[in-house]
């Protein structure tokens, strides 16, 4: 997609975005120390429902935010949205932080459904995508077979330097020294420092009926010829007497530390907490991409302190987030509770007393490059309707960053709800935050928070 650099237009017409500072964030200490949590934030509304985003064609009017928001270290914010025809697009804003308030320096559409890519494929739908620390993108884009019967299935694309998406792996494309062929079916993708981790389905290049499987692939330096399989469905999960069946969310950092959720079929009967015999379970695998064969299993378990336990009996693991030192954050849920864990150890659960209320639900969050974990929670304070808050956790203490009822704009409308935890990069190296926020006056905005 063409980079719609509006620098000259913006310099002439765009005013700085207004913000309101919140200080004295409520905190609760668990003892010890960790990375310094910002003492306050100033918030800015970047785009609202009804705002337009410049594209290479007609401007795109946001009818709804789709839910994902990223911020990269160079001030590039990436988000997705749909217009009133339910057409989805991925968009980027380039922010200038040199003044007293941030300014949108440029904006662009990275891709919109209906666009024709450099390889002449017509995009019928956008699947998963990720942005790296420099605002480069990787995305799974579905081709419209009506455009050409040769354009079947989805492809894995990269967009480096805001120069447009180029294909990296397409349906029918061979890799792994020609032994495997992509089937055009992909899951989650993680992009970091030119390194790609992706869940992908593939077939043997022999055309046989066996050997079809899902795998986690590492593609270093965006080079398909160097792709390496980390783990495949049907393989024994290291440290567990179970076979991998499929893969969930994936994350990795610039040092090569990675983690992924793995769904497993046990080779022996297990008993859940409600006494039922089950064979399905889930765990996290982790490791470092410098040592691809050294795969470790970090189980997500609420049953005991045994690190070899895995989730069973209705328990569900949401997401996996990798910190700068390889620490792994996960959210586990069952019928009765939700629990946030760091390297398998609980640090927040529903039912906890938080800000003079009770935690009703939790959402997995994001880890900043300096190791602060940001997450959101729904809290019951005994009112008619529960509240929401975004928290920062540094390994020892929790601090509230933003809560229902806070006023962060000049209109006086208060914060109603926040959507946080939908991506792995809500925070940058300066602990700036980006997320979606609904206000009491009905406005929904893409919001930027800057430490004060």
C-alpha positions as CSV (number, residue, x, y, z in Angstrom):
1,X,0.0,0.0,0.0
2,X,1.2,3.5,-0.7
3,X,2.5,5.4,2.2
4,X,0.2,8.4,2.5
5,X,2.7,10.8,4.1
6,X,0.7,13.9,5.0
7,X,3.6,15.7,6.6
8,X,3.1,19.0,4.7
9,X,-0.6,19.0,5.2
10,X,-0.4,18.1,8.9
11,X,2.2,20.8,9.6
12,X,-0.2,23.4,8.2
13,X,-3.5,22.2,9.6
14,X,-3.2,19.8,12.5
15,X,-3.2,21.1,16.0
16,X,-1.7,19.3,19.0
17,X,-4.1,16.9,20.7
18,X,-5.5,18.0,24.0
19,X,-4.8,15.9,27.1
20,X,-5.6,15.8,30.8
21,X,-3.1,14.5,33.4
22,X,-4.0,12.0,36.0
23,X,-1.6,11.7,39.0
24,X,-1.6,9.9,42.3
25,X,-2.5,6.6,40.8
26,X,-3.7,4.2,43.5
27,X,-1.2,1.5,44.4
28,X,-1.0,-1.6,46.5
29,X,2.4,-3.0,47.5
30,X,3.3,-6.6,47.6
31,X,6.8,-5.8,49.0
32,X,10.1,-5.8,47.2
33,X,11.0,-3.6,44.2
34,X,11.0,-3.7,40.5
35,X,10.9,-1.4,37.5
36,X,9.6,2.1,38.4
37,X,5.9,2.4,37.5
38,X,5.1,5.9,36.2
39,X,3.5,8.0,38.9
40,X,1.0,9.5,36.5
41,X,-0.3,9.7,33.0
42,X,-1.5,12.3,30.6
43,X,-4.1,10.9,28.1
44,X,-4.9,12.0,24.5
45,X,-7.7,11.0,22.1
46,X,-6.1,10.2,18.8
47,X,-9.0,9.0,16.7
48,X,-12.7,8.7,17.4
49,X,-15.5,6.7,15.9
50,X,-16.5,9.0,13.0
51,X,-13.0,10.2,12.4
52,X,-11.4,9.7,9.0
53,X,-8.0,8.2,8.2
54,X,-6.1,9.2,5.1
55,X,-5.6,6.5,2.5
56,X,-4.2,6.3,-1.0
57,X,-7.8,6.7,-2.3
58,X,-10.8,8.1,-0.5
59,X,-10.5,8.7,3.2
60,X,-11.7,5.9,5.4
61,X,-14.3,6.8,8.0
62,X,-14.2,4.8,11.2
63,X,-17.5,3.2,12.0
64,X,-16.1,0.9,14.7
65,X,-12.7,0.0,16.0
66,X,-12.0,-3.7,15.4
67,X,-10.1,-4.0,18.7
68,X,-6.4,-4.2,18.1
69,X,-4.0,-1.4,19.0
70,X,-0.1,-1.4,19.0
71,X,2.5,1.2,19.8
72,X,6.1,0.9,18.5
73,X,9.2,2.5,19.9
74,X,9.5,5.0,17.1
75,X,6.0,6.5,17.7
76,X,4.1,4.5,15.2
77,X,0.6,3.4,16.4
78,X,-1.1,0.6,14.5
79,X,-4.8,-0.2,14.8
80,X,-7.7,-1.8,12.9
81,X,-11.2,-0.5,12.2
82,X,-14.2,-1.1,10.0
83,X,-16.3,1.4,8.0
84,X,-20.1,1.5,7.7
85,X,-19.9,-1.2,5.0
86,X,-18.1,-3.5,7.5
87,X,-14.9,-3.3,5.4
88,X,-11.9,-3.8,7.7
89,X,-8.5,-2.1,7.4
90,X,-5.2,-1.8,9.2
91,X,-4.0,1.7,9.8
92,X,-0.9,3.5,11.1
93,X,-0.3,6.9,12.7
94,X,3.1,8.4,13.0
95,X,3.3,10.6,16.1
96,X,5.7,13.4,16.9
97,X,6.5,13.6,20.6
98,X,9.0,16.5,20.4
99,X,6.5,19.2,21.5
100,X,4.6,19.6,24.7
101,X,1.8,17.5,23.3
102,X,1.9,14.7,20.7
103,X,1.0,15.5,17.1
104,X,-0.1,13.1,14.3
105,X,2.7,13.7,11.8
106,X,1.4,11.3,9.2
107,X,-1.2,8.6,8.7
108,X,-1.7,5.8,6.3
109,X,-3.7,2.7,5.5
110,X,-1.5,-0.4,5.5
111,X,-4.2,-2.5,3.9
112,X,-7.9,-2.4,3.5
113,X,-10.1,-5.3,2.4
114,X,-10.6,-4.9,-1.3
115,X,-7.1,-3.7,-1.9
116,X,-5.0,-5.3,-4.6
117,X,-1.5,-6.2,-3.3
118,X,1.8,-6.1,-5.1
119,X,1.4,-9.7,-6.1
120,X,-2.0,-8.8,-7.7
121,X,-4.0,-10.7,-5.1
122,X,-7.2,-9.1,-4.0
123,X,-7.6,-9.0,-0.2
124,X,-10.9,-10.5,0.8
125,X,-10.2,-10.5,4.5
126,X,-7.6,-9.7,7.1
127,X,-6.8,-12.4,9.6
128,X,-4.1,-12.0,12.3
129,X,-1.4,-9.3,12.2
130,X,1.4,-7.9,14.4
131,X,3.6,-4.9,14.5
132,X,7.2,-4.9,15.6
133,X,9.2,-2.4,17.7
134,X,9.8,-0.3,14.6
135,X,6.2,-0.3,13.3
136,X,6.9,-2.9,10.6
137,X,4.0,-5.2,10.0
138,X,3.3,-8.9,9.4
139,X,-0.2,-10.0,8.5
140,X,-2.1,-13.0,7.3
141,X,-4.2,-11.8,4.4
142,X,-6.9,-13.9,2.7
143,X,-7.0,-13.8,-1.1
144,X,-10.2,-13.5,-3.1
145,X,-10.4,-16.6,-5.3
146,X,-12.9,-14.8,-7.5
147,X,-10.0,-12.6,-8.6
148,X,-8.1,-15.6,-9.8
149,X,-8.5,-19.3,-9.2
150,X,-4.7,-19.4,-8.7
151,X,-5.2,-17.0,-5.7
152,X,-6.4,-19.6,-3.2
153,X,-6.1,-19.5,0.5
154,X,-4.3,-17.0,2.8
155,X,-0.8,-15.7,2.6
156,X,1.7,-14.5,5.1
157,X,2.9,-10.9,4.2
158,X,5.3,-8.4,5.6
159,X,5.3,-4.6,5.3
160,X,8.7,-3.1,6.3
161,X,9.3,0.6,6.4
162,X,5.7,1.4,5.5
163,X,6.4,0.4,1.9
164,X,3.5,-1.9,1.3
165,X,2.8,-5.6,1.9
166,X,4.9,-8.2,0.1
167,X,4.3,-11.9,0.1
168,X,6.5,-14.1,2.3
169,X,4.6,-17.4,2.2
170,X,1.6,-18.2,0.0
171,X,-0.6,-21.2,-0.4
172,X,1.3,-23.9,-2.4
173,X,4.7,-22.4,-1.7
174,X,7.4,-24.8,-0.7
175,X,9.8,-24.3,2.2
176,X,12.1,-26.3,4.5
177,X,14.4,-27.3,1.6
178,X,11.3,-28.1,-0.5
179,X,10.0,-30.8,1.8
180,X,6.9,-28.9,3.0
181,X,4.2,-26.9,1.2
182,X,2.1,-24.2,2.8
183,X,-1.7,-25.0,2.7
184,X,-2.6,-21.3,3.0
185,X,-4.0,-21.8,6.6
186,X,-2.3,-19.7,9.3
187,X,-3.0,-19.0,13.0
188,X,-1.3,-16.3,15.2
189,X,1.8,-14.4,14.1
190,X,4.4,-12.6,16.2
191,X,6.8,-10.1,14.6
192,X,9.9,-8.8,16.4
193,X,13.2,-7.5,15.1
194,X,12.8,-9.0,11.7
195,X,12.0,-12.3,13.3
196,X,8.7,-14.1,12.6
197,X,7.0,-16.8,14.6
198,X,3.8,-18.1,13.0
199,X,1.4,-21.0,13.4
200,X,1.0,-22.5,10.0
201,X,-0.6,-25.6,8.4
202,X,1.5,-27.4,5.8
203,X,1.5,-30.5,3.7
204,X,4.3,-32.8,2.4
205,X,5.6,-31.8,-1.0
206,X,5.1,-35.4,-2.1
207,X,1.4,-34.9,-2.4
208,X,0.6,-37.8,-0.1
209,X,-2.4,-38.0,2.2
210,X,-0.3,-38.2,5.4
211,X,1.9,-35.6,7.0
212,X,-0.6,-32.8,7.0
213,X,-0.1,-30.8,10.2
214,X,0.1,-27.5,12.0
215,X,3.5,-26.3,13.2
216,X,5.1,-23.3,14.9
217,X,7.5,-21.9,12.3
218,X,10.4,-19.5,13.0
219,X,11.3,-17.4,10.0
220,X,14.4,-15.3,10.8
221,X,15.2,-12.1,8.9
222,X,11.9,-12.6,7.0
223,X,13.7,-15.3,4.9
224,X,11.5,-18.3,4.1
225,X,14.6,-20.3,3.0
226,X,15.8,-20.1,6.6
227,X,12.4,-21.2,8.1
228,X,12.7,-23.8,10.9
229,X,10.0,-25.9,12.6
230,X,9.9,-25.4,16.4
231,X,7.1,-27.9,17.2
232,X,4.5,-29.7,15.1
233,X,1.1,-31.3,15.8
234,X,1.6,-34.9,16.5
235,X,4.9,-34.4,18.2
236,X,5.4,-35.2,21.9
237,X,5.3,-31.9,23.9
238,X,8.6,-31.8,25.8
239,X,8.0,-32.4,29.5
240,X,4.5,-33.8,29.0
241,X,3.3,-37.2,28.1
242,X,1.0,-35.6,25.5
243,X,0.8,-35.0,21.8
244,X,0.5,-31.5,20.4
245,X,-2.7,-31.1,18.4
246,X,-2.9,-27.4,17.7
247,X,-1.5,-24.0,18.7
248,X,-2.9,-20.8,20.2
249,X,-1.4,-17.4,20.7
250,X,2.4,-16.8,20.2
251,X,4.7,-14.1,21.5
252,X,8.5,-13.5,21.4
253,X,10.9,-10.7,22.3
254,X,13.9,-9.2,20.5
255,X,16.3,-11.5,22.4
256,X,14.6,-14.6,20.9
257,X,12.7,-15.7,24.0
258,X,9.4,-17.1,23.0
259,X,6.3,-18.8,24.3
260,X,3.2,-20.3,22.7
261,X,0.0,-22.0,23.9
262,X,-0.2,-25.6,22.9
263,X,-3.3,-27.8,22.9
264,X,-2.5,-31.4,23.7
265,X,-4.0,-34.9,23.6
266,X,-2.9,-36.8,26.6
267,X,-1.6,-40.4,26.1
268,X,-3.0,-41.3,29.5
269,X,-6.2,-40.6,31.4
270,X,-6.2,-37.6,33.6
271,X,-8.7,-36.5,36.2
272,X,-10.0,-33.0,36.4
273,X,-10.9,-31.2,39.6
274,X,-14.6,-32.1,39.1
275,X,-13.6,-35.8,38.9
276,X,-14.1,-36.3,35.1
277,X,-11.6,-38.2,33.0
278,X,-10.2,-36.0,30.3
279,X,-7.5,-36.3,27.7
280,X,-7.4,-32.7,26.5
281,X,-5.1,-30.2,28.1
282,X,-3.2,-27.1,27.4
283,X,0.3,-25.8,28.3
284,X,2.8,-23.2,27.3
285,X,6.0,-24.1,25.5
286,X,8.9,-21.7,25.8
287,X,12.5,-21.4,24.8
288,X,14.9,-19.2,22.9
289,X,15.1,-19.2,19.1
290,X,18.9,-19.4,19.3
291,X,18.4,-22.9,20.5
292,X,15.4,-24.1,18.5
293,X,15.6,-27.7,19.6
294,X,15.7,-26.8,23.3
295,X,11.9,-26.5,23.8
296,X,10.6,-26.4,27.4
297,X,7.1,-26.8,28.7
298,X,5.8,-24.2,31.2
299,X,2.4,-25.6,32.3
300,X,-0.5,-23.4,33.3
301,X,-2.0,-25.1,36.2
302,X,-4.4,-24.1,39.0
303,X,-4.4,-27.6,40.5
304,X,-1.1,-27.7,42.4
305,X,2.4,-26.3,42.5
306,X,3.6,-29.1,40.3
307,X,5.2,-27.5,37.2
308,X,4.4,-30.6,35.2
309,X,0.7,-30.3,35.6
310,X,-1.4,-29.0,32.7
311,X,-4.8,-27.5,32.5
312,X,-7.8,-29.9,32.3
313,X,-11.5,-30.1,32.9
314,X,-12.8,-26.9,31.4
315,X,-9.8,-24.7,32.2
316,X,-8.8,-22.3,29.4
317,X,-5.6,-20.5,28.9
318,X,-5.7,-17.1,27.2
319,X,-2.7,-15.7,25.5
320,X,0.9,-15.7,26.4
321,X,3.1,-12.7,26.9
322,X,6.9,-12.7,27.0
323,X,8.8,-10.1,29.0
324,X,12.3,-8.7,28.2
325,X,14.0,-11.4,30.3
326,X,12.0,-14.3,29.0
327,X,9.4,-14.2,31.7
328,X,6.0,-15.6,30.6
329,X,2.6,-14.1,31.6
330,X,-0.6,-16.0,31.1
331,X,-4.3,-15.9,32.0
332,X,-6.1,-19.0,33.1
333,X,-9.8,-19.3,33.4
334,X,-12.3,-22.0,34.5
335,X,-15.9,-22.0,35.5
336,X,-15.2,-20.3,38.8
337,X,-12.2,-18.1,38.5
338,X,-9.6,-16.3,36.4
339,X,-6.0,-16.1,37.4
340,X,-3.0,-14.2,36.1
341,X,0.3,-16.0,36.3
342,X,4.0,-15.0,35.9
343,X,6.1,-18.1,35.1
344,X,3.3,-20.2,36.5
345,X,3.0,-18.3,39.8
346,X,-0.2,-16.5,40.6
347,X,-0.1,-12.7,41.2
348,X,-3.7,-11.7,40.6
349,X,-7.0,-13.7,40.8
350,X,-10.7,-12.9,40.6
351,X,-12.1,-12.6,44.2
352,X,-9.0,-10.5,45.2
353,X,-9.7,-7.3,47.1
354,X,-8.6,-4.6,44.7
355,X,-9.0,-0.8,45.1
356,X,-11.6,-1.4,47.9
357,X,-13.5,-3.7,45.5
358,X,-13.6,-7.3,44.3
359,X,-12.0,-8.4,41.1
360,X,-14.8,-10.0,38.9
361,X,-12.8,-10.7,35.7
362,X,-9.3,-10.2,34.3
363,X,-7.8,-9.7,30.9
364,X,-4.3,-10.6,29.9
365,X,-2.2,-7.5,29.1
366,X,1.1,-6.5,27.7
367,X,4.7,-6.3,28.9
368,X,6.7,-3.2,28.3
369,X,10.3,-3.4,27.2
370,X,11.5,-2.6,30.8
371,X,9.4,-5.4,32.3
372,X,6.2,-3.7,33.6
373,X,3.1,-5.8,33.0
374,X,-0.1,-3.8,32.2
375,X,-3.4,-5.5,32.5
376,X,-7.1,-4.7,33.0
377,X,-9.7,-5.9,35.5
378,X,-13.4,-5.5,36.1
379,X,-14.1,-4.6,39.7
380,X,-17.2,-4.8,41.9
381,X,-17.5,-1.9,44.3
382,X,-21.1,-2.8,45.3
383,X,-22.6,-0.3,42.8
384,X,-25.3,-1.1,40.3
385,X,-22.6,-1.7,37.6
386,X,-19.0,-2.9,37.8
387,X,-16.1,-0.6,37.1
388,X,-13.0,-1.2,35.0
389,X,-9.3,-0.3,35.7
390,X,-6.0,-0.6,33.9
391,X,-3.2,-1.6,36.2
392,X,0.6,-1.7,36.1
393,X,2.5,-4.6,37.9
394,X,6.3,-4.5,38.3
395,X,6.6,-7.9,39.9
396,X,6.0,-6.7,43.4
397,X,3.3,-4.0,43.4
398,X,0.2,-3.0,41.4
399,X,-0.8,0.6,40.5
400,X,-4.0,1.8,38.9
401,X,-3.4,3.7,35.8
402,X,-6.9,4.6,34.6
403,X,-10.4,3.7,36.0
404,X,-14.1,4.1,35.2
405,X,-15.2,7.6,36.2
406,X,-11.8,9.3,35.5
407,X,-12.1,12.4,33.2
408,X,-9.3,12.6,30.7
409,X,-10.7,15.0,28.1
410,X,-11.8,18.6,27.9
411,X,-15.4,17.7,27.2
412,X,-15.8,16.5,30.8
413,X,-17.1,13.0,29.7
414,X,-15.8,10.3,32.0
415,X,-14.2,7.0,31.2
416,X,-16.8,4.2,30.9
417,X,-15.0,1.1,29.6
418,X,-11.5,0.2,28.2
419,X,-10.4,-2.4,25.8
420,X,-6.9,-3.5,26.8
421,X,-5.0,-6.7,26.3
422,X,-6.0,-7.4,22.7
423,X,-2.3,-7.3,21.5
424,X,1.2,-7.9,22.8
425,X,2.3,-4.3,22.3
426,X,0.1,-1.8,24.1
427,X,3.2,-0.3,25.7
428,X,6.5,1.0,24.2
429,X,10.0,1.5,25.7
430,X,8.9,4.8,27.2
431,X,5.9,3.1,28.9
432,X,3.5,5.0,26.6
433,X,0.2,3.2,26.3
434,X,-2.3,2.8,23.5
435,X,-5.8,1.3,23.9
436,X,-9.4,1.8,23.1
437,X,-11.7,3.7,25.5
438,X,-15.5,4.3,25.6
439,X,-16.7,7.4,27.4
440,X,-19.9,8.3,29.2
441,X,-21.1,10.6,26.3
442,X,-21.0,7.7,23.9
443,X,-17.7,8.5,22.3
444,X,-15.3,5.7,21.6
445,X,-11.6,6.6,21.0
446,X,-8.2,5.4,20.3
447,X,-6.4,6.7,23.4
448,X,-2.7,7.4,24.0
449,X,-1.3,7.6,27.5
450,X,2.1,9.3,28.2
451,X,3.9,9.1,31.6
452,X,3.9,12.6,33.2
